[in-house]
Every structure is written in C-alpha cells, then in structure tokens.
Amino acid sequence: MEASAVRITVTGRVQGVGYRAFAAARAAELGLRGFVRNRDDGSVESVASGTPAAVEAYLAALRGGPPGASVADLAVDHLESRVVAESTFDVR
C-alpha cells in the first residue's frame, strides 16, 4: 500500500496544553513517521506519513486534541511521502 503524507497546521489554543505530546502519542500508536512542533505564531505544525488510514485517524485525533486544547482550524496540505525524511515520529 502506498504511503500518504501531510503537513498540518493547527490553530486555536494548542500551545501549553500538552498538544505536542498528545500528537506524538497518537502518531506512535498509528505507526506514523514525521514530527510535531510549536510555531512562533501560536500554532502547532505537524508532518506525518504512513498508511492512508493511519493518516486519516491522526487527522481525526488532532481535530479533537487533548483536554484543555481548543482547536479552531486544521489546515492540511498533502505531500509526497518521500519528502518526509524522519524514520520515527519526533517532538521538536
């Protein structure tokens, strides 16, 4: 099965609420590779690659976020999976 890859920008109250740890835990459960990091503008950015079903499940999890988070928007850009260099999922 061909891999799917996405770059996600999450806006809302997503910093200081454990959002990156939440995202990394979900990514690990789903067997994804990539990363998640805070951005200077208050958003969270993630790049994830894996099976299409795993990527969709990850997106669904990110829409909800952890307790204390309030996701306003999830912007998703589709990428070619080969551009994701990480072999695991990292928190940056």
N, C-alpha and C positions, 0 to 999 in steps of 0.2 A: 504494500500500500504506500502511496506517495505521501510524503510529509507535507504538512501545512504550516505556514509561519505567518505571524502577525506582529505588528508594532501597535501597542495600545497606549493611549494617553487617558488617564483617569483624572477627572476634576471633581471638586467638591471638598468636603472635609475628609481628606485622605492622608494627611501627614500628622504624625504624633498620636496615631490611634492604632498602631500595630499593623497597618495595611501591608507593608512590605513583607513582614513575617508571615502574615496570612496568605499573601500571594505565593510566596516561596513554598509554604507548606502544601498548598493546593497543587502547585506545579510539580512538586516531588511526588505527590500521590498519583498524579496523572502521567508521570514519566516524561515530562517536558524538559527541554533544554532551553537556555536563554538567560534572562536576567530581569530584575526589577530594581528601580532606583527612584529616589526623590528628585524632583527638578526644582530649580530656583524659584519658579513661578507658583509653587504650592501644589502642583500636580504630581502624579506618580506616573512613570513611564515603565513599560514592560515590553520585552521582546520574547516571544515564545514560539517554539517549534516542536511539532510532534504529529501524531495522527490527527486527521481532521476531527474525529470525535473527541479526542482529548483537548484539542484547542478550543472547541465549542464549549466543552464542560468548564474549562478555565475561564473563558469569557463570561459564562453564566455566573461563576463564583465571584468574579471581580465586580460584576454588576451589583451584587449584594454587599460584599465587603465584610469586614469583621464588625463585631459590636462596637459602637462608638463612631464608626465611619458613616458618612452620608455622601453617597456617590451621586453627583449631579449629571455627569456625562461620561460616556466611554467612547472615545474615538478610535476606530480600528482601521489600520492600513494593512493590506495583505502584501506579503513579501515572498520572495523566492526562498525556499528553506535553506538553500546552500549559503545564503548570506549570514545565517546565524552561526557564528564561529564557536560559541560555547558548547562544551561537551556535557555540561551539567547545568543546573539552574542556580544562579548566583544572586545574592543580595548585594547591591552596591551602595 
